[in-house]
Each structure stands twice: as structure tokens, then as C-alpha cells.
Amino acid sequence: MQRNAVLDRMVALKKISLQQAEEAKRIKIVTHPKRMPQIQENYAMDAVQRHLNQLLAQDQIDNGGLSIYTTLDPTVQNSAQDALEKQLTKIEHQSNFHHPLKADYKPPENGEGDSAMPYLEGAVVVIDNTSGGIRALVGGRDYAQSKFNRALAPANRQVGSAFKPFVYTIAFSHGLLPSTAISDGPIQPGEIDGAGNWSPANSDGTYGGTMLCSYGLIHSRNTMSVRVGQFAGLDAVQKVANDLGISQNVPHGPAIYIGSFETDLKDLTAAYSIFPNAGVRKQAYIIERIDNQQHKPIYRSAHILTPALDPGAAWMTSRVMEEVLTEGTAASARSLGFKLPAAGKTGTTNDYKDAWFLGYTSTLTCGVWVGFDQPTTIIPRGYGAALALPVWVQVMNKAAQHYPAEPLQPTMALQHTTVCSISNQLATTGCMAAGTAYDIDLPADKIPTAACQVHGGAQWPFAQQPPGVPQQPATLPGRFFRSFRRLFGGR
């Protein structure tokens, strides 16, 4: 039965003990004939049932006669289910895929279903940016074969690189700029607080010289992202992950800078919707309204809004994530047929066990996860761009017919300025001569307050501070940076 399958899966995920699961299985299940049978037809309705159980007392549900209005959009829901199945079937037919196929799966004769499917699985969540309403939720390939909903907790998986945008946002809120110079070289012992000799490599096994900070996010460089995390601060990063509802069990260690912790797809997708909403968190929900037998509303969604991230910093990160889709790890979106204005981030975990893509247009945020119920390598070098991104492209292209995508616009005034990539301060003539000056549009409160003291010279004419705007200067530890001249050939 469904309950036992879910309990077995929770044991496999180490969310409960075997003893707790056995005790729960011994509890007699009392059926209620008046309970709505359609609630358990698919993963989306499973999510509705869970939300309903949180909102109403059991006797209210059992009495029946309720009219439940959800946020689900059948067109988007069907598109998400179709796109996921199409892509996973395609992966299964690749020559380097060496796992059981869904087409060959035979359910157990007892009809209970496996707690963990042996074949490749996935999940999709689509959220309306305006309201937080969930437009689609797909928790797996076949609800009849597996009731375990991979879009919701406790289906937590390592988030990997998909968490990096939040690390960069915190750093930007503390004064780092997308144009700041960051080393892409190997992490040295003692360089990162609390890391000891930990030295994460980049996914391609290569290292670079000194790059613009934005490059680290666009191309998902682990070494650069860890250094950005060091600037952001471990406590601040951990707090944001908790505050945004991404995870309440984030370990206190620098590995979180590159996503070495678990979360579920719905919560991560909801967190990403903060970026197109200027740093405001809109609580994700799936039930809009409930009417009683007399057709009178007994529940309406509160549409909860909470300031979550610095608006200017969130916009700066979003602007960088637009480049992920044009020249970064998700640039293949264009060849897949995606031409809309959007932003997003790939995610790949250790040994290619999880593939993610999360991204958004002005109207919708969509998250995709691909992996096995029992974590194992999907395919060698199975990055999120290759495995999850095609699902996202198909879903968002289809949804755009009803949710038009407009250019992503800042909600605050921007000012054009010129900064020094080495000092993170306003550029001078000395910076121009050294080749470290960088033109950039920034929110007014993110423009540095002082001229570069590293290269000297007069302040460059276009490097101006807006009057009357409170600002916080950033002091960048010297060990973050190497000579920028090697990259630009400065004089």
C-alpha cells in the first residue's frame, strides 16, 4: 500500500528509523468513503492532499462536500509530465546509460509497488512569480508504480551547484561586485575558514587564472564560488538557506558554498522565484480556495510576501544568471530552441548522481531534477545542462503561450559606473592604464564609495557616486586576488 511504500522510502533516506517505520505500519488504517477519490490520482493531487491536511481538521475533510480550487494549470501540468517522460526516455537510450529501463520494469505481484524505483526518475515544479501559486508539480514518471513524490519532502537530494546563486547574492549584498577579480586557482590549505586542507576541484578538472567574479557563476567554477562564499561568510550563507526555506539542516561548514547539503525541488524552486521578484519571497502554495457544502469559502490563500534578499544584490545575481543561458553552462538552451528572456542555473552533484536546472522568466519559475531514487551516477559527465535543461526548455516554451515572458527588468534605479576589478573601488586613470577598469551598471546603493588606492591617478570621469545614497564600502582580503595583469596584459 502507499503508506508502507512511503515509510520504506523514508527509511532508505534515513529520515526515520526502521523501528519507527515498523511501528507506523502496525497502525490500523481507517477508510473514509466520503474522502475525495481523485485526490490520489497523481503527484499533483498528492501535493493538494498534503496541503489540505495542513489546512483543515480531519473531520472537515471526511465529511465531504468540499469544493477545492487549486493553482494548477492543466496545460502546464500536462506539458511538464510529457517533457519529463520524453527526456528521461531519451537518456535511457543513450549508449552510455547502463541502468534498468522503465519499459522493462515489472511491478511486484503483491501490487504494493517498490519504495524506490530502479529506473531513472525526475521531478518538475512550476511556480507563478506573481502569486507563488504552483502551476505544475510532477513528482515522478508513473504514479501507479510509485507513490513517492520526488518534488516534495522527504525527497531531499544534494543541491550542488544550483545553490551557488544564493552565495553570490549574499556576497553582492556585502559589497562584492560582479566585476571583482577572483582567483580560479586551486584552494590553498588554510585559505578558507574552517576548511582545513579541503580543496574542491572544478568539475572539468581545470583551473584558471584571475577572472571576473561573474565568470565563476556563469561557468559554475567551484574554486571561485568557494572564495565568494568566504567573502559572504559562513554564518550568513547558512542563515539565508534557512530563512529562504531551502533547508533547515544546512551543515556549518564551507562545503555549503557549493551546495553540499540536501533540499527538495519544490522548496528550491520557490527560493529561485525570489530573483524575478526583486528579493521578495512569495510563499509557494497549491490550494487557492476551499468552499464548504453551502458553497461558502472556508479558506482563501493568504498570498504571504516576505522580504528575503537584498533587492539590488538579487538583481545583480539575476543579471549574471541571464548570461548562464547565453554563454555559460546552460548556453545549449538556445540550440534546444529556447529564445525567451530568462535566467537560471545548472546543478550537478558529486559523481553525477543528481542533475538540476532551475530558471525563470518574468512570469514563471521552473525547477527540474533528474536522478535515481537510490543515488548513483546517471551517466558519466551527466551535467544538469545535458539531463535537466531540455525538460525546462520544453516546459517553459510551452507555458510562454499563456504566460508571456517579458525582458527581466530591475525594480530599482541603475547607474553606469566604472570600477577597478582589483580594488573593488571606483576606477582611476591608473586603473585604465593597468587594464583593470570595468564598466558596469549597478544599483545606486551598490556603487563603491571611494576611488581606487591600488593604481592611483585621478578618478575616471564616468566613475561617479550618486549623491545622497547610503553605501557600504567593501574591504576585500588580499589573498582572494592575484595580479589582474596576467589576464588583461596590463601595462
Buried (B, 14 or more C-beta within 10 A) or exposed (E): EBEBBBBBBBBBBEBBEEEEBEEBEEEEEEEEEEBBEEBBEBBBBBBBBBBBEEBBEEEBBEBEEBEBBBBBBEBBBEBBBBBBBEBBBEBBEEEEBEBEBBEEBEEEEEEBBBBBBBBBBBBBBBBBBBBBBBBBBBBBBBBEBBBBBBBBBBBBBBBBBBBBBBBBBBBBBBBBBBBBBBBBBEBEEEBBEEBEEBBBEBBEEEBBEBBBBBBBBBBBBBBBBBBBBBBBBBEBBBEBBEEBBBBEEBEEBBBBBBBBBBBBBBBBBBBBBBBBBBBBBBBBBBBBBBBBEEEEEBBEBEEEEEEBBBBBBBBBBBBBBBBBBEEBBBBBBEEBEBEBEBBBBBBBBBEBBBBBBBBBBBBBBBBBBBBBBEBEBBBEEBBBBBBBBBBBBBBBBBBBEEBEBEEBEBEBEBBEBBBBBBBBBBBBBBBBBBBBBBEBEBBBBBBBBEBBEBBEBEBBEEBBBBEEBEBEEBEBEEEBBBBBBEBBEBE
